[in-house]
């Protein structure tokens, strides 16, 4: 038997009110790396993996690399400060993504 209606509602409220941690992640396909800002690297990996296996729905620059390599790995490279406002987070994220692009020889997607 599943969850009661009350338990489902409580789970939805907890999901909406969860604390988000913004992360810069590196997606590696074969020998190529891409960077992205996300709050849920696990969901990003599942979504990308599904889309790349289907060959549609993923960013077009990732599809040929995945078809050639067939592997996908997502790793967290930096955790941003949780207390930043949306605007400050965006500014910091741009600067940190630029840093990691050079350090990892990666591209943004």
VMD Tcl script that draws the C-alpha trace (Angstrom):
set ca {
  {0.00 0.00 0.00}
  {1.25 3.49 -0.85}
  {1.35 6.75 0.98}
  {-1.79 8.36 2.28}
  {-3.03 11.60 0.77}
  {-1.81 13.52 3.82}
  {1.69 11.97 3.54}
  {1.87 12.80 -0.19}
  {0.95 16.42 0.50}
  {3.57 16.64 3.25}
  {6.19 15.22 0.89}
  {5.30 17.80 -1.79}
  {5.58 20.65 0.72}
  {8.95 19.35 1.97}
  {10.21 19.13 -1.64}
  {9.16 22.71 -2.44}
  {10.68 24.08 0.76}
  {13.99 22.19 0.61}
  {17.20 24.19 0.79}
  {18.89 24.42 -2.61}
  {22.65 24.24 -2.93}
  {23.90 25.57 -6.25}
  {26.82 23.65 -7.68}
  {29.13 23.87 -10.65}
  {29.39 20.43 -12.20}
  {31.65 18.96 -14.84}
  {30.02 16.59 -17.32}
  {32.57 14.28 -18.90}
  {31.79 12.33 -22.05}
  {34.77 10.38 -23.29}
  {37.68 12.82 -23.11}
  {35.56 15.98 -23.50}
  {34.31 18.10 -20.59}
  {31.42 20.53 -20.25}
  {30.40 22.74 -17.32}
  {27.03 23.70 -15.95}
  {25.43 25.35 -12.92}
  {22.79 23.15 -11.29}
  {21.07 22.58 -7.96}
  {20.64 18.82 -8.46}
  {23.54 16.99 -10.14}
  {21.83 13.61 -9.79}
  {18.78 14.79 -11.71}
  {21.03 16.38 -14.35}
  {22.90 13.10 -14.81}
  {19.69 11.07 -15.11}
  {18.10 13.56 -17.52}
  {21.20 13.81 -19.71}
  {21.77 10.06 -19.69}
  {18.21 9.40 -20.79}
  {18.28 12.09 -23.48}
  {21.67 11.02 -24.82}
  {20.69 7.33 -25.00}
  {17.62 8.35 -27.01}
  {19.70 10.67 -29.18}
  {17.26 13.55 -28.79}
  {16.39 16.21 -26.26}
  {19.97 16.77 -25.09}
  {22.12 19.74 -26.11}
  {23.19 19.10 -29.71}
  {26.91 19.45 -28.99}
  {26.80 16.56 -26.50}
  {25.11 13.99 -28.75}
  {28.01 13.26 -31.17}
  {30.47 12.97 -28.26}
  {28.17 10.53 -26.45}
  {27.59 8.45 -29.58}
  {31.37 8.13 -30.00}
  {32.24 7.44 -26.34}
  {29.08 5.97 -24.83}
  {29.99 7.08 -21.30}
  {28.71 9.91 -19.14}
  {30.04 11.12 -15.78}
  {28.95 14.10 -13.70}
  {31.24 15.45 -10.96}
  {30.79 18.41 -8.63}
  {33.69 20.85 -8.96}
  {32.47 23.68 -6.71}
  {29.65 24.46 -4.29}
  {28.46 28.08 -4.29}
  {27.56 29.94 -1.10}
  {23.94 29.20 -0.19}
  {23.40 32.68 1.29}
  {23.87 34.55 -2.00}
  {20.96 36.33 -3.64}
  {19.92 35.24 -7.12}
  {21.73 38.15 -8.77}
  {24.93 37.67 -6.76}
  {24.83 33.93 -7.44}
  {24.55 34.59 -11.17}
  {27.50 36.98 -11.15}
  {29.65 34.64 -9.08}
  {28.62 31.63 -11.16}
  {29.71 33.37 -14.38}
  {33.12 34.17 -12.88}
  {33.61 30.69 -11.45}
  {32.45 28.98 -14.66}
  {35.00 31.07 -16.58}
  {37.69 29.97 -14.11}
  {36.79 26.28 -14.42}
  {36.58 26.53 -18.21}
  {40.25 27.48 -18.29}
  {41.35 25.12 -15.51}
  {39.60 22.03 -16.91}
  {39.75 22.94 -20.62}
  {35.97 22.61 -20.68}
  {33.06 24.33 -22.41}
  {29.75 25.53 -20.98}
  {26.45 24.10 -22.08}
}
mol new
graphics top color blue
foreach p $ca { graphics top sphere $p radius 0.5 }
foreach p [lrange $ca 0 end-1] q [lrange $ca 1 end] { graphics top cylinder $p $q radius 0.2 }
display resetview
